[in-house]
Amino acid sequence: MRVAMAIVALVLCMTTSSRAQVSFALSASDQIGTATNEMTFAGSLTNLGSSNVYLNDIQCVLLLSATNVLVVDTNAFYANVPGILLPGETYTDIVFGLNLGTVAPPGDYTGMVTIFGGSNIFAESNLASVSFEVLLPDSVGDGLPDWWRQLYFGGDGSTTNSLSCATCDADGTGQNNLFKYVVGLNPTNNASIFALSITNSSEPTLTFGPVAAGRTVTPQFIGDLSGGIWQPLTNPATTQTNGSQFVVSDLDPSSLLRFYRVQVQIP
């Protein structure tokens, strides 16, 4: 069985722009987040005009691959941001939040936050926008993201030791930390293991799991372990139970001898 890994860490960078009579800026440009704690972003909204401005809505759009990695929480806007800004008034506090999703590989992720409103409670003009960038890092460089190492082994995740390294087997299951990260298992729980069994029949059946959501799972075969290339099953019949266990049947075992494995990847 072979796994390919993706990587993670978190730094934030933002740019500002303004439209109409409202200026908008986010004040925390660098943050470190974990899979369990929300990253909240404070900002300042200033009414530069001579009349009241109604702040009626917020939109946070995640771009490209960020949609698979981050989860937006705009409740802070509705809970904290005042509905009206008087002429010259400034609001400075939390505007919105982000959480890491179930799959959070390392990378550079971008989005745009936009404030809507205008001269009355029904206005929907684009008042101001701010772009943001989130970097999820692997400080150690061994394939394990900082947030994952921090979640299970403590510290800030930027350093490693004899338990938290990628090749370490912290819970003694025979499956190392890097494998458990990619598959989506708990590296400190020896009951959290990946298992594969094969039923030898006219249509061999592979039963395996668990595999966390968001991974790419590819059952593969080869006819000769001494040479050749692993190929994906061409006509697998696949079912998934409980969101984690898979049953895959090889409906086209054209050769008399086949070896099987399962490749799990983080996209």
Stockholm file with secondary structure:
# STOCKHOLM 1.0

chainA/1-267         MRVAMAIVALVLCMTTSSRAQVSFALSASDQIGTATNEMTFAGSLTNLGSSNVYLNDIQCVLLLSATNVLVVDTNAFYANVPGILLPGETYTDIVFGLNLGTVAPPGDYTGMVTIFGGSNIFAESNLASVSFEVLLPDSVGDGLPDWWRQLYFGGDGSTTNSLSCATCDADGTGQNNLFKYVVGLNPTNNASIFALSITNSSEPTLTFGPVAAGRTVTPQFIGDLSGGIWQPLTNPATTQTNGSQFVVSDLDPSSLLRFYRVQVQIP
#=GR chainA/1-267 SS CEEECCCCCCEEEEEEEEETTEEEEESCCCCCCCSSSCEEEEEEEEECSSSCEEEEEEEEEEEGGGGGTEEEECHHHHHHSCSEECTTCEEEEEEEEEEECSCCCSEEEEEEEEEEEESSTTCCEEEEEEEEEEEECCSSSSSCCHHHHHHHHCTTSSSCCTTTSTTCCTTSSSCCHHHHHHHTCCTTCTTCCCEEEEECSSSCEEEEECCCTTCEEEEEEESCTTSSCCEECSSEEEEEETTTEEEEEESCCCSSCCEEEEEEECC
#=GC SS_cons         CEEECCCCCCEEEEEEEEETTEEEEESCCCCCCCSSSCEEEEEEEEECSSSCEEEEEEEEEEEGGGGGTEEEECHHHHHHSCSEECTTCEEEEEEEEEEECSCCCSEEEEEEEEEEEESSTTCCEEEEEEEEEEEECCSSSSSCCHHHHHHHHCTTSSSCCTTTSTTCCTTSSSCCHHHHHHHTCCTTCTTCCCEEEEECSSSCEEEEECCCTTCEEEEEEESCTTSSCCEECSSEEEEEETTTEEEEEESCCCSSCCEEEEEEECC
//
